[in-house]
């Protein structure tokens, strides 16, 4: 059995027009929501075997908060450039390439791709995964290469403003 968590980056700052999209940091709310959600996820679910992040600063910083909550070294976060500005099929390729020995993985990335990929694994359409939203997808697949919508389903969606 494989479990995948999709974590949309926390709220980012748009105040510096000189920064590229990939360089945008978290804003005040993002710095509040990321540790809040990391601790909620830690209390509700098992510790991930692997954290994988987009190289964008806002996604990687969000991953750092989750690593801290789960007592995982920040240096152990895998950075995968294909997550940044990914189409859903690109995200599936990243998922299919996860190491076989990993049973629980957490990917940190962006919309609209995270909302779109979530909708492949649920009967209830999600209009928008909010910033720092977390989607849990459980799969009966024996390997990540077999992970698909016939053997995997969304079992939880959490976000900062949602009551648990």
DSSP file (Angstrom, degrees, kcal/mol; ACC not computed):
  #  RESIDUE AA STRUCTURE BP1 BP2  ACC     N-H-->O    O-->H-N    N-H-->O    O-->H-N    TCO  KAPPA ALPHA  PHI   PSI    X-CA   Y-CA   Z-CA
    1    1 A X              0   0    0      0, 0.0     2,-0.4     0, 0.0   139,-0.2   0.000 360.0 360.0 360.0 138.3    0.0    0.0    0.0
    2    2 A X  E     -A  139   0A   0    137,-1.6   137,-2.7   141,-0.1     2,-0.4  -0.930 360.0-161.7-119.5 142.0    1.2    3.5   -0.9
    3    3 A X  E     -Ab 138 104A   0    100,-2.9   102,-2.4    -2,-0.4     2,-0.4  -0.992   7.0-169.0-126.3 128.6    0.2    6.8    0.6
    4    4 A X  E     -Ab 137 105A   0    133,-3.0   133,-3.2    -2,-0.4     2,-0.5  -0.955   5.4-163.6-118.7 132.7    0.7   10.1   -1.1
    5    5 A X  E     -Ab 136 106A   0    100,-2.6   102,-3.2    -2,-0.4     2,-0.5  -0.971   4.7-160.1-111.7 128.0    0.3   13.5    0.4
    6    6 A X  E     -Ab 135 107A   0    129,-2.5   129,-2.6    -2,-0.5     2,-0.5  -0.940  10.3-170.9-102.9 125.5    0.1   16.6   -1.9
    7    7 A X  E     -Ab 134 108A   0    100,-3.3   102,-2.2    -2,-0.5     2,-0.3  -0.954  12.8-148.0-121.9 113.4    0.9   19.8   -0.1
    8    8 A X  E     - b   0 109A   0    125,-2.4   124,-0.6    -2,-0.5   102,-0.2  -0.602  37.6 -97.9 -74.6 139.4    0.3   23.1   -1.8
    9    9 A X        -     0   0    0    100,-2.5   123,-1.6    -2,-0.3   124,-0.3  -0.119  43.1-101.6 -54.2 153.2    2.8   25.7   -0.7
   10   10 A X        -     0   0    0     48,-0.5    20,-0.1   121,-0.3   122,-0.1  -0.195  60.5 -58.5 -71.0 170.2    1.8   28.1    2.0
   11   11 A X        -     0   0    0    120,-0.1    16,-2.0    15,-0.1    19,-0.3  -0.219  62.4-148.9 -56.2 131.9    0.7   31.7    1.1
   12   12 A X  B     -F   26   0B   0     14,-0.3     2,-0.4    -3,-0.1    14,-0.3  -0.622  11.9-108.4-107.9 165.7    3.5   33.6   -0.7
   13   13 A X        +     0   0    0     12,-2.9    12,-0.1    -2,-0.2     3,-0.1  -0.742  24.8 177.9 -95.5 133.9    4.6   37.2   -0.8
   14   14 A X        +     0   0    0     -2,-0.4    -1,-0.1     1,-0.1    10,-0.0   0.247  54.4 103.3-112.2   8.9    4.0   39.3   -3.9
   15   15 A X        +     0   0    0      1,-0.1     2,-0.8     2,-0.1    -1,-0.1   0.695  67.2  67.1 -73.9 -19.7    5.4   42.6   -2.6
   16   16 A X    >   -     0   0    0      1,-0.1     3,-1.2    -3,-0.1    -1,-0.1  -0.844  59.3-172.9-106.3 101.2    8.8   42.5   -4.3
   17   17 A X  T 3  S+     0   0    0     -2,-0.8    -1,-0.1     1,-0.2    -2,-0.1   0.625  80.4  66.8 -68.9 -11.7    8.3   42.9   -8.1
   18   18 A X  T 3  S+     0   0    0      2,-0.1    -1,-0.2     0, 0.0     2,-0.1   0.779  82.3  91.9 -78.4 -27.3   12.0   42.2   -8.8
   19   19 A X  S <  S-     0   0    0     -3,-1.2     2,-0.1     1,-0.1     5,-0.1  -0.396  77.7-124.8 -70.4 142.3   11.8   38.6   -7.6
   20   20 A X    >>  -     0   0    0     -2,-0.1     3,-0.9     1,-0.1     4,-0.6  -0.364  32.4-101.5 -73.8 165.9   11.1   35.9  -10.1
   21   21 A X  G >4 S+     0   0    0      1,-0.3     3,-1.1     2,-0.2    -1,-0.1   0.899 124.1  52.5 -55.8 -42.8    8.1   33.6   -9.5
   22   22 A X  G 34 S+     0   0    0      1,-0.2    35,-2.9    34,-0.1    -1,-0.3   0.718 106.7  54.3 -68.3 -21.1   10.4   30.9   -8.2
   23   23 A X  G <4 S+     0   0    0     -3,-0.9    -1,-0.2    33,-0.2    -2,-0.2   0.531  75.9 122.4 -91.1  -6.9   12.1   33.2   -5.7
   24   24 A X    <<  -     0   0    0     -3,-1.1    34,-0.7    -4,-0.6   -10,-0.1  -0.358  50.6-149.9 -62.9 128.6    8.9   34.4   -4.0
   25   25 A X        -     0   0    0      1,-0.1   -12,-2.9    32,-0.1     2,-0.2  -0.277  27.2 -82.8 -87.3 177.7    9.1   33.7   -0.2
   26   26 A X  B     -F   12   0B   0    -14,-0.3   -14,-0.3    31,-0.2    -1,-0.1  -0.533  43.1-136.1 -74.9 148.2    6.3   33.0    2.2
   27   27 A X     >  -     0   0    0    -16,-2.0     4,-2.4    -2,-0.2     5,-0.2  -0.299  38.4 -81.7 -92.1-173.4    4.4   35.9    3.6
   28   28 A X  H  > S+     0   0    0      1,-0.2     4,-1.1     2,-0.2     5,-0.1   0.910 131.7  47.1 -58.6 -45.5    3.3   36.4    7.2
   29   29 A X  H  > S+     0   0    0      1,-0.2     4,-3.1     2,-0.2     3,-0.4   0.901 110.7  52.7 -64.5 -39.9    0.2   34.2    6.8
   30   30 A X  H  > S+     0   0    0    -19,-0.3     4,-2.4     1,-0.2     5,-0.2   0.893 106.7  52.4 -61.5 -40.1    2.3   31.5    5.1
   31   31 A X  H  < S+     0   0    0     -4,-2.4     4,-0.5     1,-0.2    -1,-0.2   0.735 114.8  43.8 -69.1 -21.7    4.8   31.5    7.9
   32   32 A X  H  X S+     0   0    0     -4,-1.1     4,-1.3    -3,-0.4    -2,-0.2   0.887 116.0  45.2 -83.5 -46.4    1.9   31.0   10.3
   33   33 A X  H  X S+     0   0    0     -4,-3.1     4,-3.0     1,-0.2     5,-0.3   0.848 103.1  62.6 -71.8 -36.2    0.0   28.4    8.3
   34   34 A X  H  X S+     0   0    0     -4,-2.4     4,-2.3     1,-0.2    -1,-0.2   0.941 109.5  38.0 -60.7 -51.2    2.9   26.1    7.3
   35   35 A X  H  > S+     0   0    0     -4,-0.5     4,-2.2    -5,-0.2    -1,-0.2   0.873 115.4  56.0 -67.9 -32.7    3.9   25.0   10.8
   36   36 A X  H  X S+     0   0    0     -4,-1.3     4,-1.9     2,-0.2    -2,-0.2   0.951 112.8  40.4 -59.7 -49.9    0.2   24.9   11.8
   37   37 A X  H  X S+     0   0    0     -4,-3.0     4,-2.8     2,-0.2     5,-0.2   0.870 111.3  57.1 -69.2 -37.3   -0.6   22.5    9.0
   38   38 A X  H  X S+     0   0    0     -4,-2.3     4,-2.2    -5,-0.3    -1,-0.2   0.920 110.0  45.0 -59.5 -42.7    2.6   20.5    9.5
   39   39 A X  H  X S+     0   0    0     -4,-2.2     4,-2.0     2,-0.2    -1,-0.2   0.860 111.6  52.4 -71.6 -35.1    1.6   19.8   13.1
   40   40 A X  H  X S+     0   0    0     -4,-1.9     4,-1.8     2,-0.2    -2,-0.2   0.942 112.2  45.8 -62.0 -47.0   -2.0   19.0   12.2
   41   41 A X  H  X S+     0   0    0     -4,-2.8     4,-2.6     1,-0.2    -2,-0.2   0.903 110.5  53.9 -63.6 -41.0   -0.8   16.4    9.7
   42   42 A X  H  < S+     0   0    0     -4,-2.2    -1,-0.2    -5,-0.2    -2,-0.2   0.898 110.5  46.5 -60.6 -41.1    1.7   15.0   12.2
   43   43 A X  H  < S+     0   0    0     -4,-2.0    -1,-0.2     1,-0.2    -2,-0.2   0.828 120.4  38.0 -70.5 -31.9   -1.0   14.5   14.8
   44   44 A X  H  < S+     0   0    0     -4,-1.8     2,-0.2    -5,-0.1    -2,-0.2   0.767 117.6  32.7 -92.2 -27.7   -3.4   12.8   12.3
   45   45 A X  S  < S-     0   0    0     -4,-2.6     2,-0.1    -5,-0.2     3,-0.1  -0.718  83.5 -85.3-131.7 173.0   -1.2   10.7   10.0
   46   46 A X        -     0   0    0     -2,-0.2     2,-0.2     1,-0.1    -1,-0.1  -0.338  53.4 -89.9 -77.1 160.3    1.9    8.7    9.9
   47   47 A X        -     0   0    0      1,-0.1    -1,-0.1    -2,-0.1    57,-0.1  -0.507  46.4-117.4 -69.2 132.3    5.4   10.1    9.4
   48   48 A X        -     0   0    0     -2,-0.2    57,-0.2     1,-0.1     3,-0.1  -0.391   7.4-145.6 -70.8 150.1    6.3   10.2    5.7
   49   49 A X  S    S+     0   0    0     55,-2.6     2,-0.3     1,-0.3    56,-0.2   0.732  84.4  22.5 -80.9 -24.9    9.3    8.2    4.4
   50   50 A X  E     -c  105   0A   0     54,-1.4    56,-2.3     2,-0.0     2,-0.5  -0.995  59.5-156.5-149.9 135.7   10.2   10.9    1.8
   51   51 A X  E     -c  106   0A   0     25,-0.4    27,-2.7    -2,-0.3     2,-0.4  -0.958  17.0-175.1-110.1 130.8    9.6   14.6    1.3
   52   52 A X  E     -cd 107  78A   0     54,-3.0    56,-2.5    -2,-0.5     2,-0.3  -0.995   7.7-175.0-130.2 127.5    9.8   15.8   -2.3
   53   53 A X  E     -cd 108  79A   0     25,-3.3    27,-2.7    -2,-0.4    30,-0.2  -0.909  30.4-114.7-128.7 150.2    9.6   19.5   -3.2
   54   54 A X        -     0   0    0     54,-2.0    27,-0.2    -2,-0.3     6,-0.1  -0.416  37.7-119.6 -61.3 152.2    9.5   21.9   -6.1
   55   55 A X  S    S+     0   0    0     25,-0.2    -1,-0.1     4,-0.1    26,-0.1   0.614  77.9 117.8 -75.7  -9.8   12.6   24.1   -6.1
   56   56 A X  S >> S-     0   0    0      1,-0.1     4,-2.7    25,-0.1     3,-0.5  -0.326  74.0-124.8 -60.6 138.1   10.5   27.2   -5.8
   57   57 A X  H 3> S+     0   0    0    -35,-2.9     4,-2.6     1,-0.2     5,-0.2   0.858 107.6  52.4 -54.5 -42.7   11.3   29.0   -2.6
   58   58 A X  H 3> S+     0   0    0    -34,-0.7     4,-1.4   -36,-0.2   -48,-0.5   0.860 113.5  43.7 -66.4 -35.4    7.7   29.1   -1.3
   59   59 A X  H <> S+     0   0    0     -3,-0.5     4,-2.4     2,-0.2    -2,-0.2   0.918 115.2  47.6 -73.4 -44.5    7.3   25.3   -1.8
   60   60 A X  H  X S+     0   0    0     -4,-2.7     4,-2.0     2,-0.2    -2,-0.2   0.882 111.0  51.2 -66.0 -38.1   10.7   24.4   -0.3
   61   61 A X  H  X S+     0   0    0     -4,-2.6     4,-1.7    -5,-0.3    -1,-0.2   0.903 109.5  50.8 -65.4 -40.0   10.1   26.6    2.7
   62   62 A X  H  X S+     0   0    0     -4,-1.4     4,-1.7    -5,-0.2    -2,-0.2   0.928 109.2  51.5 -60.6 -44.5    6.8   25.0    3.3
   63   63 A X  H  X S+     0   0    0     -4,-2.4     4,-2.8     1,-0.2    -2,-0.2   0.865 104.3  58.1 -60.3 -36.6    8.6   21.6    3.1
   64   64 A X  H  X S+     0   0    0     -4,-2.0     4,-2.4     1,-0.2    -1,-0.2   0.897 104.0  51.1 -61.6 -40.5   11.1   22.8    5.7
   65   65 A X  H  X S+     0   0    0     -4,-1.7     4,-2.0     2,-0.2    -1,-0.2   0.900 112.3  46.4 -63.3 -39.9    8.3   23.4    8.2
   66   66 A X  H  X S+     0   0    0     -4,-1.7     4,-2.4     2,-0.2    -2,-0.2   0.899 110.3  53.0 -69.3 -40.0    6.9   19.9    7.6
   67   67 A X  H  <>S+     0   0    0     -4,-2.8     5,-3.1     1,-0.2     4,-0.5   0.923 109.3  49.9 -59.7 -43.6   10.4   18.4    7.9
   68   68 A X  H ><5S+     0   0    0     -4,-2.4     3,-1.0     3,-0.2    -1,-0.2   0.926 110.6  49.2 -61.1 -45.2   10.9   20.2   11.2
   69   69 A X  H 3<5S+     0   0    0     -4,-2.0    -1,-0.2     1,-0.3    -2,-0.2   0.883 116.6  41.8 -62.5 -38.6    7.5   18.9   12.5
   70   70 A X  T 3<5S-     0   0    0     -4,-2.4    -1,-0.3    -5,-0.1    -2,-0.2   0.370 112.7-118.7 -90.5   4.7    8.3   15.3   11.5
   71   71 A X  T < 5 +     0   0    0     -3,-1.0     2,-0.4    -4,-0.5    -3,-0.2   0.912  63.6 146.8  56.6  46.7   12.0   15.6   12.7
   72   72 A X      < -     0   0    0     -5,-3.1    -1,-0.2    -6,-0.1    -2,-0.1  -0.929  55.9-107.3-109.7 135.1   13.4   15.0    9.3
   73   73 A X    >   -     0   0    0     -2,-0.4     3,-2.0     1,-0.2     4,-0.2  -0.388  19.8-134.3 -62.1 134.8   16.6   16.8    8.3
   74   74 A X  G >  S+     0   0    0      1,-0.3     3,-1.6     2,-0.2    -1,-0.2   0.831 106.1  63.8 -58.5 -31.7   16.0   19.6    5.8
   75   75 A X  G 3  S+     0   0    0      1,-0.3    -1,-0.3     3,-0.0    -2,-0.1   0.649  92.8  64.3 -68.5 -13.5   18.9   18.2    3.8
   76   76 A X  G <  S+     0   0    0     -3,-2.0     2,-0.5     2,-0.1   -25,-0.4   0.453  74.5 109.9 -89.0  -1.1   16.9   15.0    3.2
   77   77 A X    <   -     0   0    0     -3,-1.6     2,-0.4    -4,-0.2   -25,-0.2  -0.636  68.6-135.3 -75.3 123.8   14.2   16.8    1.2
   78   78 A X  E     -d   52   0A   0    -27,-2.7   -25,-3.3    -2,-0.5     2,-0.6  -0.666  13.3-148.9 -79.7 131.5   14.4   15.8   -2.4
   79   79 A X  E     -d   53   0A   0     -2,-0.4     2,-0.5   -27,-0.2   -25,-0.2  -0.909  15.5-176.3-105.1 122.2   14.2   18.7   -4.8
   80   80 A X    >   -     0   0    0    -27,-2.7     3,-1.8    -2,-0.6     4,-0.4  -0.946  16.4-160.4-124.3 110.1   12.6   17.8   -8.1
   81   81 A X  G >  S+     0   0    0     -2,-0.5     3,-1.0     1,-0.3    -1,-0.1   0.752  85.7  72.3 -62.8 -24.8   12.4   20.6  -10.7
   82   82 A X  G 3  S+     0   0    0      1,-0.2    -1,-0.3     8,-0.1    12,-0.1   0.658  86.7  65.3 -67.2 -14.5    9.7   18.8  -12.6
   83   83 A X  G X  S+     0   0    0     -3,-1.8     3,-1.4   -30,-0.2    27,-0.4   0.823  82.7  89.3 -74.8 -31.0    7.2   19.7   -9.9
   84   84 A X  T <  S-     0   0    0     -3,-1.0    25,-0.0    -4,-0.4   -62,-0.0  -0.531 111.3  -7.6 -71.8 127.6    7.5   23.4  -10.6
   85   85 A X  T 3  S+     0   0    0     -2,-0.3    -1,-0.3     1,-0.2     2,-0.2   0.819  99.6 168.6  55.8  35.3    4.9   24.5  -13.2
   86   86 A X    <   -     0   0    0     -3,-1.4     2,-0.2     2,-0.0    -1,-0.2  -0.492  34.8-135.7 -81.9 145.5    4.0   20.9  -13.8
   87   87 A X    >>  -     0   0    0     -2,-0.2     4,-2.0     1,-0.1     3,-0.7  -0.592  38.0-101.9 -83.3 159.0    1.1   19.6  -15.8
   88   88 A X  H 3> S+     0   0    0      1,-0.3     4,-2.4    -2,-0.2     5,-0.2   0.874 123.9  53.7 -53.7 -39.6   -0.8   16.7  -14.1
   89   89 A X  H 3> S+     0   0    0      1,-0.2     4,-1.8     2,-0.2    -1,-0.3   0.858 106.4  52.7 -65.4 -33.3    0.9   14.1  -16.3
   90   90 A X  H <> S+     0   0    0     -3,-0.7     4,-1.9     2,-0.2    -1,-0.2   0.898 108.8  50.1 -66.1 -39.8    4.3   15.5  -15.3
   91   91 A X  H  X S+     0   0    0     -4,-2.0     4,-2.7     1,-0.2    -2,-0.2   0.909 108.1  52.8 -64.3 -41.3    3.3   15.1  -11.6
   92   92 A X  H  X S+     0   0    0     -4,-2.4     4,-3.1     1,-0.2    -1,-0.2   0.888 106.6  53.3 -61.2 -37.7    2.2   11.5  -12.3
   93   93 A X  H  X S+     0   0    0     -4,-1.8     4,-1.1     2,-0.2    -1,-0.2   0.901 109.2  48.6 -62.7 -40.1    5.7   10.9  -13.8
   94   94 A X  H  < S+     0   0    0     -4,-1.9     3,-0.4     2,-0.2     4,-0.2   0.937 113.7  46.8 -63.2 -46.4    7.3   12.2  -10.6
   95   95 A X  H >< S+     0   0    0     -4,-2.7     3,-1.7     1,-0.2    -2,-0.2   0.926 109.9  52.8 -61.1 -46.2    5.0   10.0   -8.5
   96   96 A X  H 3< S+     0   0    0     -4,-3.1    -1,-0.2     1,-0.3    -2,-0.2   0.748 107.5  54.2 -63.0 -22.7    5.7    6.9  -10.7
   97   97 A X  T 3< S+     0   0    0     -4,-1.1    -1,-0.3    -3,-0.4    -2,-0.2   0.396  78.4 121.9 -93.0   2.8    9.4    7.5  -10.3
   98   98 A X  S <  S-     0   0    0     -3,-1.7    46,-0.3    -4,-0.2    47,-0.2  -0.347  78.4 -87.7 -64.4 148.0    9.4    7.5   -6.5
   99   99 A X    >   -     0   0    0      1,-0.1     3,-1.5    45,-0.1    -1,-0.1  -0.288  31.1-129.0 -60.2 138.6   11.6    4.8   -4.9
  100  100 A X  T 3  S+     0   0    0      1,-0.3    -1,-0.1    -3,-0.1    -2,-0.1   0.842 105.5  59.4 -56.3 -38.6    9.9    1.5   -4.4
  101  101 A X  T 3  S+     0   0    0      2,-0.0     2,-0.5    42,-0.0    -1,-0.3   0.650  85.1  94.2 -71.3 -13.4   10.9    1.2   -0.7
  102  102 A X    <   +     0   0    0     -3,-1.5     3,-0.1     1,-0.2    42,-0.1  -0.687  45.2 172.8 -80.3 124.1    9.1    4.5    0.1
  103  103 A X  S    S+     0   0    0     -2,-0.5  -100,-2.9     1,-0.3     2,-0.5   0.725  70.4  37.4-100.4 -29.4    5.5    3.7    1.3
  104  104 A X  E    S+b    3   0A   0   -102,-0.2   -55,-2.6   -57,-0.1   -54,-1.4  -0.975  70.3 176.2-129.6 118.4    4.5    7.3    2.3
  105  105 A X  E     -bc   4  50A   0   -102,-2.4  -100,-2.6    -2,-0.5     2,-0.5  -0.912  16.6-155.3-123.2 149.1    5.6   10.3    0.3
  106  106 A X  E     -bc   5  51A   0    -56,-2.3   -54,-3.0    -2,-0.3     2,-0.4  -0.984   9.8-163.0-126.1 119.3    4.8   14.0    0.6
  107  107 A X  E     -bc   6  52A   0   -102,-3.2  -100,-3.3    -2,-0.5     2,-0.5  -0.867   3.1-157.4-105.2 135.9    5.1   16.2   -2.4
  108  108 A X  E     +bc   7  53A   0    -56,-2.5   -54,-2.0    -2,-0.4  -100,-0.2  -0.952  39.2 107.9-113.8 122.4    5.2   20.0   -2.1
  109  109 A X  E     -b    8   0A   0   -102,-2.2  -100,-2.5    -2,-0.5     2,-0.3  -0.634  49.1 -64.6-162.3-141.1    4.2   22.1   -5.1
  110  110 A X     >  -     0   0    0    -27,-0.4     4,-2.2  -102,-0.2     2,-0.3  -0.767  37.8 -77.4-136.0 162.9    1.7   24.4   -6.8
  111  111 A X  T  4 S+     0   0    0     -2,-0.3   -26,-0.1     2,-0.2    17,-0.0  -0.709  95.1  32.8 -94.1 157.4   -1.6   25.1   -8.3
  112  112 A X  T  > S+     0   0    0     -2,-0.3     4,-2.5   -27,-0.0    -1,-0.2  -1.000 121.7  52.2 -82.9  -5.5   -3.3   24.6  -10.6
  113  113 A X  H  > S+     0   0    0      1,-0.2     4,-2.7     2,-0.2     5,-0.2   0.861 107.1  51.9 -62.8 -37.4   -1.5   21.2  -11.0
  114  114 A X  H  X S+     0   0    0     -4,-2.2     4,-1.9     2,-0.2    -1,-0.2   0.885 112.5  46.0 -69.2 -35.9   -2.2   20.0   -7.4
  115  115 A X  H  > S+     0   0    0     -3,-0.2     4,-2.0     2,-0.2    11,-0.2   0.929 114.2  49.1 -67.1 -44.1   -5.9   20.7   -7.7
  116  116 A X  H  X S+     0   0    0     -4,-2.5     4,-0.6     1,-0.2    -2,-0.2   0.900 112.5  46.1 -63.6 -42.3   -6.0   19.1  -11.1
  117  117 A X  H >X S+     0   0    0     -4,-2.7     3,-0.9     1,-0.2     4,-0.5   0.878 109.3  56.1 -70.1 -36.4   -4.2   15.9  -10.0
  118  118 A X  H >< S+     0   0    0     -4,-1.9     3,-1.8     1,-0.2    -1,-0.2   0.916 101.8  57.5 -57.4 -43.2   -6.4   15.7   -6.9
  119  119 A X  H >< S+     0   0    0     -4,-2.0     3,-0.6     1,-0.3    -1,-0.2   0.673  95.8  63.8 -66.7 -16.6   -9.4   15.7   -9.1
  120  120 A X  H << S+     0   0    0     -3,-0.9    -1,-0.3    -4,-0.6    -2,-0.2   0.717 107.5  43.7 -73.5 -20.0   -8.2   12.6  -10.9
  121  121 A X  T << S+     0   0    0     -3,-1.8    33,-2.7    -4,-0.5     2,-0.3   0.129 108.3  61.3-115.4  19.8   -8.4   10.7   -7.6
  122  122 A X    <   -     0   0    0     -3,-0.6     4,-0.1    31,-0.2    33,-0.1  -0.988  60.0-146.3-145.0 152.7  -11.8   11.8   -6.2
  123  123 A X  S    S+     0   0    0     -2,-0.3     2,-0.7    31,-0.1    -1,-0.1   0.672  90.4  73.1 -87.3 -20.6  -15.4   11.7   -7.2
  124  124 A X  S    S-     0   0    0      1,-0.0     2,-0.2     2,-0.0    -1,-0.1  -0.858  89.0-128.8 -97.3 116.5  -16.1   15.1   -5.6
  125  125 A X        -     0   0    0     -2,-0.7     2,-0.6     1,-0.1    -2,-0.1  -0.452  13.7-147.9 -71.3 130.5  -14.5   17.8   -7.7
  126  126 A X        -     0   0    0    -11,-0.2     3,-0.2    -2,-0.2    -7,-0.1  -0.876   4.5-161.7 -96.6 121.8  -12.3   20.2   -5.8
  127  127 A X  S    S-     0   0    0     -2,-0.6     2,-0.3     1,-0.3    -1,-0.2   0.892  74.4  -6.1 -70.3 -39.6  -12.5   23.8   -7.3
  128  128 A X        -     0   0    0    -13,-0.1     2,-0.7   -14,-0.0    -1,-0.3  -0.903  59.4-135.4-161.4 123.5   -9.2   25.0   -5.7
  129  129 A X        -     0   0    0     -2,-0.3   -14,-0.1    -3,-0.2     4,-0.1  -0.753  39.7-129.5 -78.8 115.5   -6.8   23.5   -3.2
  130  130 A X    >   -     0   0    0     -2,-0.7     3,-2.2     1,-0.2  -122,-0.2  -0.130  35.4 -75.4 -63.7 162.1   -6.1   26.4   -0.9
  131  131 A X  T 3  S+     0   0    0      1,-0.3    29,-0.5  -124,-0.1  -121,-0.3  -0.350 123.4  14.6 -57.6 138.0   -2.6   27.5    0.0
  132  132 A X  T 3  S+     0   0    0   -123,-1.6    -1,-0.3  -124,-0.6     2,-0.2   0.636  93.6 152.8  63.6  19.8   -1.1   25.1    2.5
  133  133 A X    <   -     0   0    0     -3,-2.2  -125,-2.4  -124,-0.3     2,-0.4  -0.503  32.3-150.5 -73.1 148.0   -3.8   22.6    1.7
  134  134 A X  E     -AE   7 158A   0     24,-3.3    24,-2.9  -127,-0.2     2,-0.5  -0.985   8.9-166.4-126.0 128.7   -3.0   19.0    2.1
  135  135 A X  E     -AE   6 157A   0   -129,-2.6  -129,-2.5    -2,-0.4     2,-0.5  -0.961   6.8-155.8-115.3 129.2   -4.5   16.1    0.2
  136  136 A X  E     -AE   5 156A   0     20,-2.9    19,-2.8    -2,-0.5    20,-1.2  -0.921  10.8-174.2-105.0 125.7   -4.0   12.5    1.3
  137  137 A X  E     -AE   4 154A   0   -133,-3.2  -133,-3.0    -2,-0.5     2,-0.4  -0.981   6.4-160.7-121.2 121.7   -4.3    9.8   -1.4
  138  138 A X  E     -AE   3 153A   0     15,-2.5    15,-2.6    -2,-0.5     2,-0.4  -0.828  10.6-171.0-103.9 142.0   -4.3    6.2   -0.4
  139  139 A X  E     -AE   2 152A   0   -137,-2.7  -137,-1.6    -2,-0.4    13,-0.2  -0.970  31.6-152.7-134.9 145.0   -3.5    3.5   -2.9
  140  140 A X        +     0   0    0     11,-2.6    12,-0.1    -2,-0.4    -1,-0.1   0.367  59.8 128.8 -90.4   2.7   -3.5   -0.3   -3.0
  141  141 A X        -     0   0    0     10,-0.4    -2,-0.1  -139,-0.2     6,-0.1  -0.287  57.2-145.8 -60.2 140.7   -0.8   -0.2   -5.6
  142  142 A X  S    S+     0   0    0      1,-0.1     2,-0.3  -141,-0.1    -1,-0.1   0.743  83.6  20.5 -78.4 -24.5    2.2   -2.4   -4.9
  143  143 A X  S >  S-     0   0    0      1,-0.1     3,-1.0  -141,-0.1     4,-0.3  -0.949  79.1-114.9-140.6 160.6    4.6    0.1   -6.4
  144  144 A X  G >  S+     0   0    0     -2,-0.3     3,-1.3   -46,-0.3   -47,-0.1   0.817 114.0  64.9 -64.9 -29.8    4.6    3.8   -7.3
  145  145 A X  G 3  S+     0   0    0      1,-0.3    -1,-0.2   -47,-0.2   -49,-0.1   0.769 103.5  47.5 -63.6 -24.6    4.8    2.9  -11.0
  146  146 A X  G <  S+     0   0    0     -3,-1.0     2,-0.3   -50,-0.1    -1,-0.3   0.455  81.2 123.9 -94.2  -2.9    1.3    1.3  -10.6
  147  147 A X    <   +     0   0    0     -3,-1.3     2,-0.3    -4,-0.3   -51,-0.1  -0.436  36.3 134.8 -63.7 117.7   -0.2    4.3   -8.8
  148  148 A X    >>  -     0   0    0     -2,-0.3     3,-1.1   -27,-0.0     4,-0.6  -0.925  69.3 -85.5-155.8 179.1   -3.3    5.4  -10.8
  149  149 A X  T 34 S+     0   0    0     -2,-0.3    -2,-0.1     1,-0.2     0, 0.0   0.587 118.4  61.0 -73.4  -9.0   -6.9    6.4  -10.4
  150  150 A X  T 34 S+     0   0    0      1,-0.1    -1,-0.2     3,-0.0    -3,-0.1   0.682 118.1  26.7 -87.4 -17.8   -8.2    2.8  -10.5
  151  151 A X  T <4 S+     0   0    0     -3,-1.1   -11,-2.6    -5,-0.1   -10,-0.4   0.256 114.9  67.5-124.4  11.7   -6.3    1.9   -7.3
  152  152 A X  E  <  +E  139   0A   0     -4,-0.6     2,-0.3   -13,-0.2   -13,-0.2  -0.993  53.2 179.3-139.0 140.1   -6.0    5.2   -5.5
  153  153 A X  E     -E  138   0A   0    -15,-2.6   -15,-2.5    -2,-0.4     2,-0.3  -0.996  35.0-108.6-142.1 145.2   -8.5    7.5   -3.8
  154  154 A X  E     +E  137   0A   0    -33,-2.7   -17,-0.3    -2,-0.3   -31,-0.1  -0.575  35.6 173.2 -66.7 128.1   -8.4   10.8   -1.9
  155  155 A X  E     +     0   0A   0    -19,-2.8     2,-0.3     1,-0.3   -18,-0.2   0.506  61.6  16.0-116.1 -10.5   -9.2   10.0    1.7
  156  156 A X  E     -E  136   0A   0    -20,-1.2   -20,-2.9     2,-0.0     2,-0.4  -0.961  49.9-169.0-161.6 144.0   -8.6   13.4    3.3
  157  157 A X  E     +E  135   0A   0     -2,-0.3     2,-0.3   -22,-0.2   -22,-0.2  -0.976  18.4 176.6-134.5 122.9   -8.3   17.1    2.4
  158  158 A X  E     +E  134   0A   0    -24,-2.9   -24,-3.3    -2,-0.4     2,-0.3  -0.918   4.7 169.4-123.3 149.1   -7.1   19.6    5.0
  159  159 A X    >   -     0   0    0     -2,-0.3     3,-2.0   -26,-0.3   -26,-0.2  -0.977  46.9 -97.7-154.7 161.6   -6.4   23.2    4.8
  160  160 A X  T 3  S+     0   0    0    -29,-0.5   -28,-0.1    -2,-0.3    -1,-0.1   0.794 119.4  43.6 -54.3 -36.5   -5.7   26.0    7.4
  161  161 A X  T 3  S+     0   0    0      2,-0.1     2,-0.4    -3,-0.0    -1,-0.3   0.497  92.8  99.5 -89.6  -2.2   -9.2   27.4    7.6
  162  162 A X  S <  S-     0   0    0     -3,-2.0     2,-0.2     2,-0.0    -3,-0.2  -0.708  73.3-128.4 -88.8 131.2  -11.0   24.0    7.7
  163  163 A X              0   0    0     -2,-0.4    -2,-0.1     1,-0.1    -1,-0.0  -0.557 360.0 360.0 -73.4 139.0  -12.0   22.7   11.1
  164  164 A X              0   0    0     -2,-0.2    -1,-0.1    -6,-0.0    -2,-0.0   0.434 360.0 360.0 -95.9 360.0  -10.8   19.2   11.8
